[in-house]
Amino acid sequence: MGDLWLLLLLPLSLVAFHGVKGCLECDPKFIEDVRSLLSKLIPPEVPGRTHLLERQSKEMIHLSFKVSHSDKMLRVLAVQKVVKLRTWLKNEFYKLSNETWKGVFIFQGKLLEVRQILESKLKELLKNFSEVACSEDCIVVEGPILDCWTCLRMTTRCFKGEYCGDEDPRKAENRKIALFLILLATATILGSALLLFRMCVTHRRKMKAIRRSLKEYLKNKLEELLGMTEEKEERDFRPRK
């Protein structure tokens, strides 16, 4: 049962846990570099510069979190590949710094294009690396491997288990048992609700029948009393001999 709740709450826990990072953010210097390079690209006289810088930095920094945390099987990557991605991004910033400033909207459009390319590159690298690292004839020899969810470096060259979508038979069995118990509890609750509803309906019908009988009884008694009253009045008005 615990495994099922863990599976259900995993996305919420990832969002709530502020310490979670992605492949690129595992290096604290990456965050500093992004903010520093972006600050050099935006002229000091631009209106709302601080807000613009903060927003663009956040979108760029959290990009790799969105990509690497979208699938638990795409969370490992060679450290060498991660370094190359950071170097590529820095080069793109340097290219932008050599261009003439043409306004906020043009600048945001160029950054959007850079993010889209970076996202595409990261997705492709994660997918390709996972396919190799999880294959039967794994030949990954690219140095240390980075777990983008924990920022831990591993010496493991080949992977299996949850990294590759393989499920532990015991966990699978526990999940089936938990699902069965949930279905059983749901059926029990629904059955109890239907039984209670039927009892309420039956009770309501009985009460209606009792009220109907009581009305008939009172009606008959009233007619009987009225008849007795009329008979008495007739006797009182008869002439006496």
Order of alpha helices (4+ residues) and beta strands (2+ residues): alpha-alpha-alpha-alpha-beta-alpha-alpha-beta-beta-alpha
